[in-house]
Amino acid sequence: VGLCLSFTLLTMSFVLKPYVDWMDQVSVAATTGVIVFFAFGPGCIAWFIIAEIFPLYARDTAMTVGIFINWAANWFVAFSFPHLLEYTQPYTFLIFVATAVF
């Protein structure tokens, strides 16, 4: 919920930036919210949750796969973001809201 709200607030700050002077501060606060909620939510899956749910004999393989998927997803987001920004402009983060819902 926090990640969705932070992305929504970030989108609203970009849309309203030409009309409201203090939207820069809202953008910083929303970005901080995204970082905090990601760190406590999906960001820790590869590091903590996998280590807790797999037995010792399978833990190293599961950690390897989980961390690889994490880095592959990071690469995909970093690679696709400029293209998304080009086509959606200030509404780019609504795509991340949709993915955070699921």
C-alpha positions in Angstrom: 0.0 0.0 0.0 2.8 2.4 0.9 4.6 1.8 -2.4 1.5 2.4 -4.4 0.7 5.6 -2.5 4.3 6.8 -2.9 4.3 6.2 -6.6 0.9 7.9 -6.9 2.1 10.9 -4.9 5.2 11.0 -7.1 3.0 11.0 -10.3 0.8 13.8 -8.9 3.9 15.9 -8.0 5.2 15.6 -11.6 1.8 16.5 -13.1 1.2 19.4 -10.8 4.8 20.7 -10.8 4.1 23.5 -13.5 1.2 24.8 -11.4 2.4 24.5 -7.8 5.8 25.8 -6.6 6.4 23.4 -3.7 5.9 20.1 -5.7 9.7 19.7 -5.7 9.6 18.9 -2.0 6.6 16.5 -2.5 8.7 14.7 -5.2 11.6 14.3 -2.7 9.2 13.0 0.0 7.5 10.6 -2.4 10.9 9.3 -3.6 11.9 8.8 0.0 8.7 6.9 0.6 9.3 4.7 -2.5 12.8 3.8 -1.2 11.6 3.1 2.4 8.6 1.0 1.4 10.6 -0.9 -1.2 13.3 -1.7 1.4 10.7 -3.1 3.9 8.7 -4.8 1.2 9.8 -6.5 -2.0 13.4 -5.3 -1.7 14.2 -7.8 1.1 12.8 -10.9 -0.6 16.1 -12.1 -2.1 18.1 -11.4 1.0 16.0 -12.4 4.0 12.9 -14.3 3.1 14.6 -16.8 0.8 17.2 -17.6 3.5 14.3 -18.3 5.9 12.1 -20.5 3.8 14.6 -22.9 2.2 16.4 -25.7 4.1 20.2 -25.5 4.4 20.9 -27.9 1.5 18.9 -25.8 -1.0 19.6 -22.3 0.5 22.7 -21.4 -1.6 20.9 -22.3 -4.9 17.8 -20.5 -4.0 19.7 -17.4 -2.9 21.6 -17.5 -6.2 18.4 -17.7 -8.3 16.7 -15.1 -6.2 19.5 -12.6 -6.3 20.0 -13.2 -10.1 16.2 -12.5 -10.6 16.5 -9.4 -8.5 19.4 -8.0 -10.5 17.8 -8.9 -13.8 14.6 -7.0 -12.7 16.8 -4.0 -11.7 18.4 -4.0 -15.1 15.1 -4.3 -16.9 13.7 -1.3 -15.0 16.8 0.8 -15.5 16.8 -0.1 -19.2 13.1 0.4 -19.9 12.6 3.6 -17.8 14.0 6.1 -20.4 11.7 4.6 -23.0 8.7 4.7 -20.7 9.5 8.3 -19.7 9.7 9.3 -23.4 6.2 7.9 -24.1 4.3 8.6 -20.9 6.1 11.8 -19.6 4.8 12.7 -16.1 2.6 9.6 -15.9 5.5 7.1 -16.0 5.1 6.1 -12.4 1.4 5.0 -12.9 2.9 1.9 -14.6 4.8 1.2 -11.4 1.6 1.7 -9.4 -0.1 -0.9 -11.5 2.8 -3.4 -10.9 2.9 -2.7 -7.2 -0.8 -3.5 -6.9 -0.1 -7.1 -8.0 
